[in-house]
Amino acid sequence: MQELITKEMVERTVTGLSERDIREGKVITTTWKPNLRYAWDNGPALGRYLAELKNGRIIGKRCRRCNRILLPPRMFCELCWRPTDEWVYVKDTGVVNTFVISYIDWKAGRIPKGQRPFTPAVIEIDGASPGMGILHLLDEVEPEKIYIGMRVKAVWKPPKERIGAITDIKYFKPY
C-alpha cells in the first residue's frame, strides 16, 4: 500500500528534525549574530605592486632564467617554477593588446541610451615582457577609434587620492 508523505516526514528525512520538534521545545535553538571580519593579505609581490601604484609607479619582477619581466609581479615564475629574482620598474605607457566596447555596466546591467560605453583593454606595459599586461579602462578616445597596437599612457589620480589600488590609475589614454 502506498504511504502518504507528509511535510514532517520530508523534514525529518532532510534534517532529522521537524518543525513540531522545535515548537515543542524538543530541540534547543539559539540565535546569535556572528562577528565575522574579512581580511586580505596581498602577499609580498602584490603588496609591493600596490604600494608602488600609490606612489605613481608600476613595478614588475624579473626571472633571470627565462629573461622575462612579469607584470603583475609574482614571487615565482610560472614557466621556470623558480623564485623570481629582482624588482624592475616599468613605464606607465604601453600598447593595447585587446579590448572590448561594452554596453554592459559593472553590475551586468545595460548602459542607459546615450551613455558612453565602457572600453576595458589589456595593456602590454612598456618594459614588461611581451604578453604581460594589465586589464584597465581606456578613455579620452572615441570607442570606434580604438585599435589593437594603439599606444597608450596611464592617467593617474592625484597623489593625495591614491590608496594603493589598481584604480590609482584612472584609465589609459592614447598618446
Backbone hydrogen bonds in HBPLUS format (Angstrom, degrees):
<---DONOR---> <-ACCEPTOR-->    atom                        ^
c    i                          cat <-CA-CA->   ^        H-A-AA   ^      H-
h    n   atom  resd res      DA  || num        DHA   H-A  angle D-A-AA Bond
n    s   type  num  typ     dist DA aas  dist angle  dist       angle   num
A0009-MET N   A0006-THR O   3.12 MM   3  5.17 120.9  2.48  95.3 109.6     1
A0010-VAL N   A0006-THR O   3.14 MM   4  6.53 154.6  2.21 149.0 155.5     2
A0011-GLU N   A0007-LYS O   2.90 MM   4  6.22 163.6  1.93 154.7 159.3     3
A0012-ARG N   A0008-GLU O   2.93 MM   4  6.10 163.6  1.96 149.4 153.5     4
A0013-THR N   A0009-MET O   2.99 MM   4  6.12 147.6  2.09 140.1 149.1     5
A0014-VAL N   A0010-VAL O   2.98 MM   4  6.22 157.8  2.03 155.2 160.4     6
A0015-THR N   A0011-GLU O   2.84 MM   4  5.87 171.4  1.85 159.4 161.6     7
A0016-GLY N   A0012-ARG O   2.78 MM   4  4.01 125.6  2.08 103.2 117.5     8
A0022-ILE N   A0018-SER O   3.32 MM   4  6.71 153.3  2.39 146.5 152.4     9
A0023-ARG N   A0019-GLU O   2.95 MM   4  6.26 165.2  1.97 153.9 158.0    10
A0024-GLU N   A0020-ARG O   2.89 MM   4  5.99 157.0  1.95 151.9 157.3    11
A0026-LYS N   A0021-ASP O   2.89 MM   5  5.12 143.5  2.02 165.9 164.9    12
A0025-GLY N   A0022-ILE O   3.13 MM   3  5.25 160.3  2.17 106.9 112.1    13
A0047-GLY N   A0043-GLY O   2.92 MM   4  5.57 145.7  2.04 140.2 151.3    14
A0048-ARG N   A0044-PRO O   3.16 MM   4  6.04 156.9  2.21 132.4 137.8    15
A0049-TYR N   A0045-ALA O   3.02 MM   4  6.21 162.2  2.05 149.4 155.1    16
A0050-LEU N   A0046-LEU O   2.91 MM   4  6.09 164.4  1.93 154.1 156.6    17
A0051-ALA N   A0047-GLY O   3.01 MM   4  6.18 155.1  2.07 143.4 150.7    18
A0052-GLU N   A0048-ARG O   2.88 MM   4  6.11 154.5  1.95 152.2 158.6    19
A0053-LEU N   A0049-TYR O   3.00 MM   4  6.32 148.1  2.11 143.1 152.3    20
A0054-LYS N   A0050-LEU O   3.08 MM   4  6.37 153.1  2.16 145.7 152.0    21
A0055-ASN N   A0052-GLU O   2.95 MM   3  4.92 127.5  2.23  94.5 109.2    22
A0057-ARG N   A0052-GLU O   2.87 MM   5  5.14 167.2  1.89 141.5 140.4    23
A0056-GLY N   A0053-LEU O   2.88 MM   3  4.90 160.9  1.91 106.8 111.9    24
A0090-VAL N   A0058-ILE O   2.99 MM  32  5.72 169.8  2.00 147.6 150.7    25
A0060-GLY N   A0088-VAL O   2.75 MM  28  5.19 168.2  1.77 154.6 158.4    26
A0088-VAL N   A0060-GLY O   2.95 MM  28  5.19 162.1  1.99 134.0 135.0    27
A0061-LYS N   A0070-LEU O   3.08 MM   9  5.17 152.5  2.15 136.2 144.4    28
A0070-LEU N   A0061-LYS O   2.66 MM   9  5.17 161.9  1.69 162.7 156.1    29
A0062-ARG N   A0086-GLU O   2.78 MM  24  5.34 164.1  1.81 159.1 164.7    30
A0085-ASP N   A0062-ARG O   2.67 MM  23  5.60 157.2  1.72 165.2 173.5    31
A0063-CYS N   A0068-ARG O   2.81 MM   5  5.37 158.9  1.86 160.6 166.4    32
A0067-ASN N   A0063-CYS O   2.80 MM   4  5.43 114.0  2.25 135.1 153.1    33
A0068-ARG N   A0063-CYS O   3.19 MM   5  5.37 139.0  2.37 138.5 146.5    34
A0129-SER N   A0069-ILE O   3.13 MM  60  5.15 178.1  2.13 138.0 137.4    35
A0084-THR N   A0075-MET O   2.81 MM   9  5.41 160.8  1.85 129.0 132.6    36
A0077-CYS N   A0082-ARG O   2.88 MM   5  5.63 166.0  1.90 164.6 162.8    37
A0081-TRP N   A0077-CYS O   2.91 MM   4  5.30 140.5  2.06 137.4 146.4    38
A0091-LYS N   A0126-ASP O   3.01 MM  35  5.43 157.8  2.06 154.3 159.6    39
A0154-ALA N   A0092-ASP O   2.81 MM  62  5.46 158.1  1.86 170.0 176.2    40
A0126-ASP N   A0093-THR O   2.81 MM  33  5.72 171.6  1.81 142.7 145.4    41
A0094-GLY N   A0152-VAL O   2.92 MM  58  5.42 149.0  2.02 151.1 151.8    42
A0152-VAL N   A0094-GLY O   2.88 MM  58  5.42 162.1  1.92 143.6 146.7    43
A0095-VAL N   A0124-GLU O   2.95 MM  29  5.23 150.7  2.04 138.1 145.9    44
A0124-GLU N   A0095-VAL O   2.84 MM  29  5.23 160.6  1.88 162.9 158.6    45
A0096-VAL N   A0150-MET O   2.95 MM  54  5.35 152.6  2.03 144.1 152.8    46
A0149-GLY N   A0096-VAL O   2.83 MM  53  5.12 159.5  1.87 142.0 149.2    47
A0097-ASN N   A0122-VAL O   2.77 MM  25  5.41 171.9  1.77 168.8 169.7    48
A0122-VAL N   A0098-THR O   2.88 MM  24  5.41 156.8  1.93 147.1 153.8    49
A0100-VAL N   A0120-PRO O   3.11 MM  20  5.94 144.9  2.24 167.2 173.1    50
A0102-SER N   A0118-PHE O   2.80 MM  16  5.07 169.8  1.82 158.4 159.7    51
A0118-PHE N   A0102-SER O   2.97 MM  16  5.07 140.8  2.13 156.3 152.8    52
A0111-ILE N   A0103-TYR O   2.92 MM   8  5.41 159.4  1.96 146.9 143.3    53
A0105-ASP N   A0109-GLY O   2.73 MM   4  5.41 165.9  1.75 162.9 165.3    54
A0108-ALA N   A0105-ASP O   3.01 MM   3  5.33 154.4  2.07 119.1 119.7    55
A0115-GLN N   A0112-PRO O   2.98 MM   3  5.64 162.4  2.01 139.0 143.1    56
A0138-LEU N   A0119-THR O   2.90 MM  19  5.48 143.8  2.04 138.3 148.9    57
A0121-ALA N   A0136-HIS O   2.70 MM  15  5.56 157.2  1.75 166.1 173.5    58
A0136-HIS N   A0121-ALA O   2.87 MM  15  5.56 163.3  1.90 162.3 166.6    59
A0123-ILE N   A0134-ILE O   2.84 MM  11  5.38 169.4  1.85 151.9 152.1    60
A0134-ILE N   A0123-ILE O   2.97 MM  11  5.38 144.8  2.10 140.1 144.5    61
A0128-ALA N   A0125-ILE O   3.10 MM   3  5.69 161.8  2.13 131.9 137.1    62
A0132-MET N   A0129-SER O   2.95 MM   3  5.56 156.4  2.01 141.4 144.4    63
A0172-PHE N   A0137-LEU O   2.86 MM  35  6.23 155.3  1.92 150.2 157.9    64
A0139-ASP N   A0172-PHE O   2.95 MM  33  6.20 148.0  2.06 159.1 162.2    65
A0145-LYS N   A0142-GLU O   2.82 MM   3  5.42 160.4  1.86 124.1 130.9    66
A0146-ILE N   A0143-PRO O   3.22 MM   3  5.54 168.4  2.23 112.6 116.1    67
A0150-MET N   A0147-TYR O   3.13 MM   3  5.60 155.1  2.20 134.4 133.9    68
A0175-TYR N   A0151-ARG O   3.31 MM  24  6.12 145.7  2.44 127.0 129.2    69
A0153-LYS N   A0173-LYS O   2.73 MM  20  5.41 150.5  1.81 150.8 159.3    70
A0173-LYS N   A0153-LYS O   2.86 MM  20  5.41 159.6  1.90 148.4 151.3    71
A0155-VAL N   A0171-TYR O   2.77 MM  16  5.49 150.8  1.85 178.7 170.6    72
A0170-LYS N   A0155-VAL O   2.71 MM  15  5.62 135.8  1.90 152.6 166.1    73
A0157-LYS N   A0168-ASP O   2.90 MM  11  5.50 163.5  1.93 163.6 161.4    74
A0161-GLU N   A0158-PRO O   2.87 MM   3  5.49 152.8  1.94 123.5 132.1    75
A0162-ARG N   A0159-PRO O   3.28 MM   3  5.41 156.3  2.34 104.7 111.5    76
A0168-ASP N   A0165-ALA O   2.86 MM   3  5.52 160.3  1.90 120.7 123.5    77
A0169-ILE N   A0166-ILE O   3.21 MM   3  6.03 165.1  2.24 116.9 120.8    78
